[in-house]
Amino acid sequence: MKEYKVVHPKLGFRNRSQNFEDLLNQYGREGWNVNYIAPGWANIVLEREKNR
């Protein structure tokens, strides 16, 4: 079974790409995989196995 998380990133104006990369890496270390990224990086849907 999978669990999902929706993230509304607050990236700021400076280093937006780097902040986005850091955010994805942080969730990746927690076992989350990117399922969907909305246009303009407004929302990110993450998934992972619930019974890890």
C-alpha positions in Angstrom: 0.0 0.0 0.0 1.2 3.5 -0.8 0.9 6.8 1.1 0.9 10.2 -0.5 1.9 13.7 0.5 1.2 17.0 -1.2 3.7 19.7 -0.6 3.3 23.5 -1.4 6.9 24.6 -1.6 7.9 28.1 -0.4 11.1 28.6 -2.5 11.6 32.4 -2.3 13.0 34.5 -5.1 16.7 33.9 -4.8 18.2 30.5 -5.7 14.8 29.1 -6.5 16.2 26.2 -8.5 18.7 25.3 -5.7 16.0 25.5 -3.0 13.7 23.3 -5.1 16.5 20.7 -5.5 17.3 20.8 -1.8 13.6 20.2 -1.0 13.4 17.2 -3.3 16.6 15.8 -1.9 15.3 16.2 1.6 12.2 14.2 0.9 14.2 11.7 -1.1 16.3 10.9 1.9 13.0 10.2 3.8 12.0 7.6 1.2 9.6 9.8 -0.8 9.4 9.6 -4.6 8.1 12.4 -6.8 4.8 11.4 -8.4 3.7 14.7 -10.0 5.0 18.3 -10.1 2.4 20.9 -11.0 3.3 23.7 -13.5 5.2 26.5 -11.9 6.2 24.2 -9.0 3.0 25.2 -7.2 2.4 21.6 -5.8 4.4 18.5 -5.6 2.8 15.1 -5.0 5.1 12.5 -3.4 4.5 8.8 -2.7 6.2 6.0 -0.8 5.4 2.5 0.4 3.5 2.7 3.7 4.8 -0.6 5.1 8.5 0.1 4.9 
